Amino acid sequence: MRLLLATILATNAAFSPAAIKAHITFLANDLLEGRGTGTRGHRIAANYVAAQFAAAGLETSFQEVPFRETVASRDSTVTLTRDGAEPVTLRAFESFVTQGDPLQDDRTIDAPIVFAGFGITAADQNYDDYANVDVRGKIAAVFPGAPPSFANAIRAHHSSSLNKIENAAKHGAIALITLESPKEALRSPWERVTRQSKLGTMHWMQADGAPHAVNPSLSAGVGIDLESTKWIFGDEADAVFASLDAGQPKAKPLAMSARIHLISAHRNLTSPNVIGILCGSDPKLRDEYVVYTAHLDHLGITEPVNGDAINNGAMDNGTGIASIIEIAKAFAALPQRPRRSILFVATTGEEKGLKGSDYFANNPTVPFESIVADINIDMLMLLHRTRDVVVHGIDSSDLGDMARDAAKAMKIEISADRAPEEVVFVRSDQYPFIRRGIPAIFANVGYNAVAPGIDMAEETKVWRRTRYHSPSDDLQQPLDFDAALLPIELDFRIGLAAANRDARPKWKPGDFFGQTFGRSR
């Protein structure tokens, strides 16, 4: 009863739409210039979050992440040569995109192309795109995504570009071409893809001076547009696209080669993760940590869209940062602190490929073995208030049981993900924790709107297509700050349960992520 009372007091006192709005209003102001990783605007935002953590009574610090930035030149080219035809040269940020080569300033790769389907090897699914092709010393060409027959979590994992690169390198490929399908072109407009790709990428630097997670044998990759993809497959293009929808692409060597010439610029910089710790109350458990994550960075300044060049990131991820600030305050306001300690990380470099959270997961500021769970908050869809939430990872660990208990206490529903093609469970900061064997969960607004006549699933798709990763994700768009309250309270309750019970959160028996990554824990 005391715990329930404390929960009610904390949530009722702390979680207000006005507080959420206030944080987002500051973080998404034009003066912060989109909070790009390593920029002055991001540093200002980091100081704001640190001040909020300190005001709540947390032990606060910065974890400076050493990065190597790579930006490709517009003079980079891809030349495709089909047997018996004139070569076709694609121009960077027109018909193809690239983030450059993190290891070399000027690199040329000239080799035959092998079509490798989705680029996936999944023994547990009895599926292998590389089973009948040899890509050793060649360029692998693959499509985004994974077979729709895969369960959502497994589909998400195998859709990860990191896993596709690792798998191509394992099979001996020396470069990767990512193709575009009609569905991908609709989901992610090419203009947005090129605008973001021009910003380049970052890799955190290891102690030996090498960029992390870069395979020297396959450090170069490009993505080509739909028209170029159709040119590669010619009369077979429609059949190939249909095979993707059926989850049965037929890998085969292509009667063509590619000459990939990448010119890249590099520089070293640092950007901080912001850390806040609320020490637990139990002498035996206070040295264990439940971690909350949300990314503080966004895209910064890009080429203008309708005259606006600042990508403010109000929804992505002003909402998540506002949430962890308020959750930190709620924990600090409890009559008795939770038994385990609570550690908050406002990460940098998420938009560069989850790099800040990956750095923390590999270089934690507390002993790695002491981290028991990650609860991530990213891009709460504040379109309308709902009666439900979606919880990604709900079936993977007993954090999902805690989510169900919390939803029951709150008298709300947990709905299934209606957009599995977005594979969000590998696209945000919980994934580096998962890859290190730490159970994680990620909740968001659901689909059952309180107001009648609203199709949340469709409105979310439209938002992703028109505002996601663009300057129009700003304070001028309609935002319903009340919509944040359900997922925030749910996340608070999950963390409170994980911090107070005797046992650590654990993977469910036979879970894919637990089997793949959790055995080392």
Backbone torsions as a table, in degrees:
resi	resn	phi	psi	omega
1	MET	NA	-41.9	-179.7
2	ARG	-62.2	-41.3	179.5
3	LEU	-64.3	-43.8	178.9
4	LEU	-62.4	-42.7	179.2
5	LEU	-61.9	-43.2	179.3
6	ALA	-61.8	-40.8	178.7
7	THR	-61.4	-47.3	-178.5
8	ILE	-63.2	-44.3	178.9
9	LEU	-59.6	-45.0	-176.4
10	ALA	-67.3	-46.4	-176.4
11	THR	-68.8	-42.8	-179.6
12	ASN	-64.5	-35.4	-176.3
13	ALA	-77.7	-34.3	-166.9
14	ALA	-99.7	-36.6	-168.5
15	PHE	-92.0	91.9	180.0
16	SER	-121.9	143.1	176.8
17	PRO	-57.2	-33.9	-178.6
18	ALA	-63.6	-40.5	179.6
19	ALA	-67.4	-42.5	178.0
20	ILE	-60.7	-46.1	179.9
21	LYS	-60.6	-41.3	-177.3
22	ALA	-61.8	-45.9	179.8
23	HIS	-63.6	-46.2	-177.8
24	ILE	-65.0	-37.0	179.0
25	THR	-60.3	-40.3	176.9
26	PHE	-70.9	-49.9	-172.9
27	LEU	-65.4	-30.8	-176.4
28	ALA	-98.7	12.1	177.6
29	ASN	-69.3	145.1	179.1
30	ASP	-56.4	-27.8	-177.8
31	LEU	-63.2	-21.6	178.2
32	LEU	-89.5	-2.1	170.3
33	GLU	52.3	36.4	173.1
34	GLY	82.5	5.1	171.6
35	ARG	54.3	39.3	178.3
36	GLY	-61.3	143.2	179.9
37	THR	-55.2	128.5	177.9
38	GLY	81.4	6.1	-178.0
39	THR	-98.4	167.0	176.8
40	ARG	-61.4	-39.8	179.8
41	GLY	-61.9	-39.8	177.2
42	HIS	-66.1	-38.9	179.9
43	ARG	-64.0	-39.9	176.5
44	ILE	-61.9	-45.5	178.8
45	ALA	-61.3	-39.0	179.1
46	ALA	-62.3	-41.6	178.2
47	ASN	-66.4	-35.4	176.8
48	TYR	-62.6	-47.3	-179.5
49	VAL	-64.1	-42.7	178.9
50	ALA	-60.0	-40.0	178.8
51	ALA	-65.4	-39.6	178.0
52	GLN	-65.7	-42.4	177.1
53	PHE	-61.6	-45.9	-178.8
54	ALA	-62.8	-39.9	179.8
55	ALA	-63.7	-28.6	178.1
56	ALA	-80.6	-6.7	178.7
57	GLY	96.5	13.7	179.7
58	LEU	-83.8	151.2	168.6
59	GLU	-76.0	121.5	-168.5
60	THR	-119.8	141.5	178.4
61	SER	-155.1	168.4	174.0
62	PHE	-111.1	136.3	171.2
63	GLN	-107.2	102.6	-177.9
64	GLU	-75.0	123.6	-177.6
65	VAL	-99.3	120.8	178.6
66	PRO	-81.7	120.8	-176.0
67	PHE	-116.1	152.0	162.5
68	ARG	-114.1	119.2	180.0
69	GLU	-91.2	139.9	176.0
70	THR	-126.3	125.6	177.7
71	VAL	-128.0	126.2	-178.3
72	ALA	-81.2	146.9	176.5
73	SER	-80.7	149.6	175.1
74	ARG	-70.1	-9.9	176.4
75	ASP	-83.0	-3.5	175.5
76	SER	-65.4	148.1	-177.3
77	THR	-140.2	157.6	168.4
78	VAL	-128.3	122.3	179.1
79	THR	-111.5	120.9	-179.6
80	LEU	-102.1	131.1	179.6
81	THR	-124.7	115.8	176.3
82	ARG	-97.2	141.7	-179.5
83	ASP	-53.0	123.2	176.4
84	GLY	81.5	8.5	-178.4
85	ALA	-129.0	161.2	177.2
86	GLU	-68.9	141.5	177.9
87	PRO	-61.3	148.6	176.7
88	VAL	-117.8	124.4	-179.0
89	THR	-103.6	125.0	177.8
90	LEU	-98.5	140.2	-178.2
91	ARG	-99.4	141.8	-179.0
92	ALA	-61.2	135.1	177.3
93	PHE	65.9	17.4	168.9
94	GLU	-118.0	-72.6	178.9
95	SER	-99.1	-13.6	174.8
96	PHE	-143.6	159.0	176.9
97	VAL	-124.2	155.0	175.6
98	THR	-157.8	152.4	173.5
99	GLN	-103.6	12.3	175.7
100	GLY	84.4	-176.0	178.7
101	ASP	-108.8	116.3	-176.8
102	PRO	-69.7	-10.2	-176.3
103	LEU	-104.7	-25.4	-174.0
104	GLN	-133.4	145.1	176.7
105	ASP	-74.9	-33.6	-176.0
106	ASP	-142.0	113.6	-176.0
107	ARG	-136.3	137.9	176.4
108	THR	-124.9	131.3	175.9
109	ILE	-124.3	127.4	-178.9
110	ASP	-130.3	110.6	-174.4
111	ALA	-160.9	161.2	174.5
112	PRO	-63.5	155.3	178.5
113	ILE	-104.5	134.9	174.3
114	VAL	-119.7	125.3	176.1
115	PHE	-77.9	124.1	-176.3
116	ALA	-121.6	38.4	173.9
117	GLY	57.1	-124.9	175.8
118	PHE	-85.5	-6.8	-178.3
119	GLY	73.3	30.9	-171.8
120	ILE	-115.7	138.2	166.9
121	THR	-121.0	113.7	-176.8
122	ALA	-133.7	89.7	-177.0
123	ALA	-60.0	-37.2	-178.6
124	ASP	-67.0	-19.1	178.0
125	GLN	-103.8	5.1	-176.7
126	ASN	53.6	47.5	-174.5
127	TYR	-137.2	132.9	178.2
128	ASP	-154.2	107.5	178.3
129	ASP	-66.7	-20.8	-176.7
130	TYR	-95.7	3.7	-172.2
131	ALA	-60.3	-36.7	-172.1
132	ASN	-117.4	17.6	177.6
133	VAL	-133.2	155.5	178.9
134	ASP	-116.7	114.0	-178.8
135	VAL	-107.0	10.2	-178.8
136	ARG	-62.4	123.8	-178.8
137	GLY	72.1	13.6	-176.2
138	LYS	-124.1	177.2	178.8
139	ILE	-100.7	123.1	177.0
140	ALA	-87.8	133.4	175.8
141	ALA	-113.8	122.4	-174.1
142	VAL	-134.7	158.9	174.7
143	PHE	-97.6	152.3	172.8
144	PRO	-64.3	163.6	172.9
145	GLY	88.7	-166.5	-177.7
146	ALA	-152.5	166.4	179.5
147	PRO	-56.8	134.0	-179.0
148	PRO	-65.3	-14.0	178.3
149	SER	-74.7	-17.8	178.3
150	PHE	-67.1	143.4	172.2
151	ALA	-58.8	153.4	-170.8
152	ASN	-52.4	-48.7	-176.7
153	ALA	-66.0	-40.9	179.6
154	ILE	-68.5	-39.5	176.6
155	ARG	-60.3	-42.7	179.7
156	ALA	-62.2	-47.2	-178.1
157	HIS	-58.4	-48.6	-175.9
158	HIS	-75.2	-14.0	175.9
159	SER	-80.7	-14.8	-178.0
160	SER	-58.7	129.3	178.5
161	SER	-62.7	-33.4	177.5
162	LEU	-60.1	-44.9	-179.5
163	ASN	-67.8	-34.4	178.7
164	LYS	-67.5	-40.1	177.5
165	ILE	-64.1	-46.7	180.0
166	GLU	-60.2	-40.2	-178.0
167	ASN	-70.1	-40.1	177.6
168	ALA	-62.8	-42.7	178.6
169	ALA	-64.3	-40.1	178.9
170	LYS	-60.2	-32.8	-179.9
171	HIS	-89.6	3.5	172.4
172	GLY	95.8	6.7	178.2
173	ALA	-67.7	150.1	-179.3
174	ILE	-108.0	-5.3	174.9
175	ALA	-162.6	162.5	-178.1
176	LEU	-130.2	129.0	171.7
177	ILE	-108.7	123.2	175.2
178	THR	-96.0	122.4	-177.4
179	LEU	-88.0	168.3	178.3
180	GLU	-123.4	134.0	176.6
181	SER	-101.8	163.2	176.7
182	PRO	-57.7	-38.5	-180.0
183	LYS	-67.7	-38.7	178.4
184	GLU	-66.9	-37.7	179.0
185	ALA	-63.6	-35.3	178.0
186	LEU	-73.8	-39.9	-177.5
187	ARG	-69.3	-38.8	-174.9
188	SER	-133.1	92.7	-174.6
189	PRO	-54.6	139.3	-175.7
190	TRP	-59.9	-34.5	179.8
191	GLU	-60.9	-38.0	178.4
192	ARG	-71.5	-39.6	179.4
193	VAL	-60.8	-45.7	-178.3
194	THR	-68.9	-39.9	-179.1
195	ARG	-60.0	-42.8	-179.0
196	GLN	-75.1	-36.8	-178.0
197	SER	-62.6	-30.4	179.1
198	LYS	-62.6	-19.9	179.1
199	LEU	-74.8	-17.3	-179.0
200	GLY	81.0	-162.0	-178.1
201	THR	-140.4	176.8	176.9
202	MET	-139.7	149.1	172.7
203	HIS	-129.8	136.5	177.0
204	TRP	-76.4	148.0	-172.1
205	MET	-93.0	131.8	176.9
206	GLN	-77.5	169.4	-179.2
207	ALA	-62.1	-26.7	179.7
208	ASP	-84.8	4.7	177.7
209	GLY	86.6	3.1	179.6
210	ALA	-94.8	144.5	175.4
211	PRO	-68.4	134.0	-175.7
212	HIS	-68.4	143.1	173.6
213	ALA	61.2	32.8	173.3
214	VAL	-114.1	118.9	180.0
215	ASN	-87.9	117.2	-177.9
216	PRO	-57.7	-25.6	-179.3
217	SER	-81.1	-15.1	178.2
218	LEU	-149.3	78.3	-178.1
219	SER	-107.6	0.1	-176.5
220	ALA	-117.8	137.4	177.1
221	GLY	-152.6	153.5	177.1
222	VAL	-139.0	159.4	172.5
223	GLY	-124.1	133.0	-176.7
224	ILE	-111.0	156.2	-174.3
225	ASP	-80.0	176.8	-174.6
226	LEU	-63.8	-42.3	-178.8
227	GLU	-64.0	-39.4	178.2
228	SER	-68.7	-36.5	176.2
229	THR	-62.7	-44.0	177.9
230	LYS	-61.8	-38.0	179.7
231	TRP	-63.9	-39.8	-180.0
232	ILE	-60.9	-43.4	-176.0
233	PHE	-90.4	-14.6	176.6
234	GLY	57.4	-130.8	-177.2
235	ASP	-66.4	-15.0	-179.5
236	GLU	-88.8	-1.9	-172.0
237	ALA	-56.9	-48.7	-177.9
238	ASP	-61.5	-39.0	179.3
239	ALA	-67.0	-38.4	178.0
240	VAL	-64.1	-45.0	179.3
241	PHE	-62.5	-38.8	178.2
242	ALA	-65.0	-35.8	179.6
243	SER	-66.7	-30.7	176.2
244	LEU	-65.4	-45.0	179.4
245	ASP	-61.2	-33.2	179.1
246	ALA	-83.1	-6.7	-178.3
247	GLY	71.5	26.4	-176.0
248	GLN	-137.3	54.8	176.6
249	PRO	-67.3	144.9	-177.7
250	LYS	-102.2	105.0	178.8
251	ALA	-66.5	143.6	178.6
252	LYS	-168.4	155.6	172.5
253	PRO	-66.7	144.2	177.2
254	LEU	-102.9	147.6	-178.4
255	ALA	-81.7	55.2	-179.9
256	MET	-160.3	165.8	176.9
257	SER	-131.5	168.5	177.9
258	ALA	-134.1	142.2	170.9
259	ARG	-114.2	108.6	-178.2
260	ILE	-100.3	118.7	179.6
261	HIS	-118.8	110.0	-177.2
262	LEU	-112.3	127.0	174.5
263	ILE	-112.2	123.6	-171.8
264	SER	-131.0	145.6	173.3
265	ALA	-109.9	145.9	-176.7
266	HIS	-131.5	150.2	170.7
267	ARG	-154.5	155.3	177.9
268	ASN	-101.5	141.9	178.9
269	LEU	-156.0	171.2	174.3
270	THR	-126.9	154.6	176.4
271	SER	-151.4	140.1	-169.7
272	PRO	-93.6	141.3	154.6
273	ASN	-82.3	140.3	177.7
274	VAL	-101.5	125.7	-175.2
275	ILE	-111.8	134.0	172.0
276	GLY	-134.0	132.9	-176.8
277	ILE	-125.5	130.1	170.4
278	LEU	-107.9	113.1	-175.0
279	CYS	-68.1	136.8	-180.0
280	GLY	-74.9	169.9	-173.6
281	SER	-99.3	-16.9	-175.3
282	ASP	-90.4	121.3	-178.7
283	PRO	-57.2	-28.7	-179.0
284	LYS	-86.0	-26.9	-173.3
285	LEU	-111.1	-8.3	-174.6
286	ARG	-66.9	-16.4	178.0
287	ASP	-89.2	9.0	170.9
288	GLU	-109.7	153.7	-169.8
289	TYR	-133.7	130.9	163.8
290	VAL	-93.0	125.5	-174.6
291	VAL	-104.3	134.0	168.2
292	TYR	-108.1	134.8	177.4
293	THR	-126.9	149.4	170.4
294	ALA	-159.4	139.0	-176.9
295	HIS	-86.3	136.1	-177.9
296	LEU	-90.8	-28.0	-176.7
297	ASP	-76.2	159.3	167.0
298	HIS	-139.4	-156.6	-171.0
299	LEU	-82.5	-20.9	-177.2
300	GLY	80.1	-137.8	-176.9
301	ILE	-102.9	129.3	178.3
302	THR	-125.7	-173.6	171.8
303	GLU	-61.6	145.3	-174.6
304	PRO	-65.4	149.1	169.1
305	VAL	-123.2	116.5	-175.9
306	ASN	53.4	39.3	175.3
307	GLY	84.5	-0.1	-177.7
308	ASP	-114.5	123.9	-177.7
309	ALA	-107.8	-6.1	-176.3
310	ILE	-94.3	120.2	177.1
311	ASN	-91.7	91.4	-168.7
312	ASN	-68.0	-29.6	178.9
313	GLY	63.4	48.2	178.9
314	ALA	-67.7	-53.4	177.9
315	MET	-75.1	-39.4	-174.5
316	ASP	-115.7	89.7	8.5
317	ASN	-136.0	44.7	172.8
318	GLY	-55.8	-33.6	-179.6
319	THR	-64.5	-42.2	-178.5
320	GLY	-68.9	-40.6	178.9
321	ILE	-66.7	-43.0	175.5
322	ALA	-57.3	-38.1	-178.3
323	SER	-65.9	-47.8	-176.5
324	ILE	-71.1	-28.2	174.3
325	ILE	-62.6	-47.1	-178.1
326	GLU	-70.6	-34.2	175.9
327	ILE	-66.1	-39.7	176.6
328	ALA	-59.6	-43.4	178.6
329	LYS	-63.7	-38.2	180.0
330	ALA	-65.2	-42.9	177.3
331	PHE	-63.3	-43.2	-179.0
332	ALA	-65.2	-25.6	-178.0
333	ALA	-86.3	-6.3	-179.6
334	LEU	-61.4	143.0	176.5
335	PRO	-57.5	-33.5	175.0
336	GLN	-132.7	130.9	-179.0
337	ARG	-64.4	152.9	176.7
338	PRO	-62.3	160.6	-175.0
339	ARG	-67.9	-48.2	175.7
340	ARG	-83.4	160.1	175.0
341	SER	-77.4	153.5	177.4
342	ILE	-113.9	127.4	-178.0
343	LEU	-118.6	124.7	-179.3
344	PHE	-107.2	135.5	177.6
345	VAL	-128.9	114.8	169.5
346	ALA	-91.5	103.3	-167.4
347	THR	-85.8	155.2	171.6
348	THR	-105.2	165.6	170.6
349	GLY	68.1	15.2	177.7
350	GLU	-63.5	-41.8	-178.6
351	GLU	-71.7	-8.0	175.3
352	LYS	-96.6	9.7	179.2
353	GLY	111.1	38.0	177.2
354	LEU	63.5	32.2	-169.6
355	LYS	-74.7	-36.5	179.0
356	GLY	-67.8	-42.4	178.2
357	SER	-69.3	-34.9	176.9
358	ASP	-64.6	-39.4	177.1
359	TYR	-62.5	-46.0	-179.7
360	PHE	-63.7	-43.0	-178.4
361	ALA	-63.3	-28.8	179.0
362	ASN	-95.8	-16.9	-179.9
363	ASN	-137.2	58.4	-173.8
364	PRO	-65.5	152.5	179.7
365	THR	-82.7	-3.2	172.2
366	VAL	-127.4	163.6	179.0
367	PRO	-54.8	133.3	-176.0
368	PHE	-55.6	-41.3	-176.7
369	GLU	-64.8	-16.3	-176.9
370	SER	-85.6	-9.1	-179.2
371	ILE	-84.5	120.5	-173.7
372	VAL	-103.6	-20.9	-176.9
373	ALA	-167.2	157.1	171.9
374	ASP	-126.1	131.7	173.4
375	ILE	-116.7	113.3	-174.0
376	ASN	-105.3	146.5	178.6
377	ILE	-132.0	120.3	-176.1
378	ASP	-146.6	124.3	170.5
379	MET	53.3	61.8	172.6
380	LEU	-61.7	129.5	-175.1
381	MET	-83.7	90.2	-175.8
382	LEU	-87.4	57.4	178.5
383	LEU	-88.7	-45.5	179.7
384	HIS	-153.4	153.6	171.4
385	ARG	-64.5	143.5	178.3
386	THR	-128.8	166.5	175.9
387	ARG	-97.5	2.0	-173.1
388	ASP	-141.5	170.8	175.0
389	VAL	-132.7	161.7	170.4
390	VAL	-112.9	133.6	-177.7
391	VAL	-122.7	104.4	178.5
392	HIS	-77.2	131.9	-176.7
393	GLY	88.3	13.3	-173.5
394	ILE	-65.9	-27.7	-177.3
395	ASP	-98.1	0.7	-174.2
396	SER	-87.8	-32.8	-177.5
397	SER	-142.8	172.5	179.1
398	ASP	-75.7	0.2	164.1
399	LEU	-58.8	-32.0	176.3
400	GLY	-64.1	-36.0	176.0
401	ASP	-64.6	-39.4	177.6
402	MET	-65.7	-36.2	177.2
403	ALA	-64.6	-42.2	179.0
404	ARG	-65.1	-41.3	177.7
405	ASP	-62.9	-41.2	-179.8
406	ALA	-65.5	-43.0	179.6
407	ALA	-63.1	-38.3	178.3
408	LYS	-63.9	-43.4	179.0
409	ALA	-64.8	-32.8	-180.0
410	MET	-84.6	-8.5	-178.8
411	LYS	61.0	44.9	176.7
412	ILE	-126.5	163.8	-178.9
413	GLU	-95.5	155.0	169.0
414	ILE	-112.2	119.3	-175.8
415	SER	-101.1	155.7	176.9
416	ALA	-74.1	152.4	176.4
417	ASP	-65.8	124.1	179.7
418	ARG	-97.3	3.2	179.4
419	ALA	-132.9	60.5	-177.6
420	PRO	-62.1	-22.2	179.3
421	GLU	-65.9	-17.6	178.1
422	GLU	-78.9	-12.8	176.3
423	VAL	39.6	50.4	-173.6
424	VAL	-67.8	-19.6	-176.0
425	PHE	-69.6	-14.1	175.7
426	VAL	-113.0	4.2	-173.8
427	ARG	-107.9	11.6	177.8
428	SER	-140.4	-177.6	-162.9
429	ASP	-70.9	-6.4	173.7
430	GLN	-72.2	-24.5	-171.7
431	TYR	-65.2	-42.7	175.4
432	PRO	-59.5	-33.1	175.7
433	PHE	-66.9	-43.6	178.6
434	ILE	-59.5	-43.3	-179.1
435	ARG	-64.8	-17.3	175.2
436	ARG	-100.5	10.8	172.8
437	GLY	88.4	10.3	-177.0
438	ILE	-94.3	123.1	177.3
439	PRO	-56.8	141.2	-176.2
440	ALA	-146.9	160.7	-179.0
441	ILE	-149.9	156.6	-173.7
442	PHE	-149.9	110.4	-177.3
443	ALA	-105.8	152.5	177.2
444	ASN	-147.6	174.0	175.9
445	VAL	-59.3	147.5	-178.8
446	GLY	-91.7	-150.4	-172.4
447	TYR	-120.3	-15.2	-175.7
448	ASN	-91.2	91.0	-175.9
449	ALA	-66.0	144.1	177.0
450	VAL	-66.4	-43.5	178.5
451	ALA	-74.8	143.5	-178.3
452	PRO	-74.4	156.8	171.7
453	GLY	77.1	17.5	-177.6
454	ILE	-108.9	128.1	176.7
455	ASP	-100.8	89.9	-175.8
456	MET	-62.8	-38.1	-179.2
457	ALA	-61.4	-43.8	-179.4
458	GLU	-70.5	-41.8	179.2
459	GLU	-64.1	-35.1	177.0
460	THR	-65.2	-42.6	177.5
461	LYS	-61.0	-43.7	179.2
462	VAL	-63.1	-42.8	179.3
463	TRP	-60.7	-45.4	-179.7
464	ARG	-62.1	-36.0	-177.4
465	ARG	-77.3	-30.9	-171.0
466	THR	-109.9	-28.0	-176.3
467	ARG	-117.3	-25.9	-177.1
468	TYR	-57.4	132.1	179.7
469	HIS	51.7	44.8	175.8
470	SER	-142.0	164.0	179.8
471	PRO	-62.3	-17.0	-178.4
472	SER	-80.2	-1.8	168.9
473	ASP	-82.2	71.4	-173.8
474	ASP	-132.1	-168.3	-176.9
475	LEU	-80.7	-4.2	179.3
476	GLN	-85.8	-17.3	-179.4
477	GLN	-75.3	156.8	175.5
478	PRO	-67.1	126.9	178.5
479	LEU	-131.0	127.2	176.7
480	ASP	-102.2	96.4	-174.3
481	PHE	-67.6	-21.7	174.9
482	ASP	-63.1	-26.7	-176.9
483	ALA	-64.9	-19.6	-178.5
484	ALA	-75.1	-19.0	-167.6
485	LEU	-66.5	-39.2	-179.0
486	LEU	-64.1	-54.6	-179.3
487	PRO	-64.4	-32.0	178.9
488	ILE	-66.1	-47.0	179.3
489	GLU	-64.6	-39.8	177.7
490	LEU	-59.1	-46.8	-179.6
491	ASP	-63.5	-38.7	176.7
492	PHE	-60.8	-46.5	-178.2
493	ARG	-66.0	-38.4	177.7
494	ILE	-61.9	-47.0	-179.7
495	GLY	-63.8	-38.1	178.7
496	LEU	-64.9	-42.5	178.6
497	ALA	-64.3	-44.7	-179.5
498	ALA	-64.2	-33.2	-177.6
499	ALA	-78.5	-26.0	-172.0
500	ASN	-100.0	-19.3	-176.9
501	ARG	-80.7	161.8	-176.7
502	ASP	-66.8	-46.5	-172.9
503	ALA	-86.0	146.9	172.4
504	ARG	-68.1	152.3	169.2
505	PRO	-59.1	146.6	-178.2
506	LYS	-141.1	156.0	176.2
507	TRP	-67.4	147.8	175.1
508	LYS	-71.2	144.3	178.2
509	PRO	-55.1	129.6	178.2
510	GLY	79.9	0.6	179.9
511	ASP	-64.1	142.3	-176.7
512	PHE	-58.8	-48.9	-177.4
513	PHE	-68.5	-39.2	177.4
514	GLY	-63.6	-40.7	179.0
515	GLN	-68.9	-37.7	-175.3
516	THR	-78.1	-41.8	-172.2
517	PHE	-120.5	-22.1	-168.7
518	GLY	-82.4	-9.8	-174.8
519	ARG	-71.0	-19.5	-179.8
520	SER	-80.5	-9.8	-178.0
521	ARG	-84.4	NA	NA
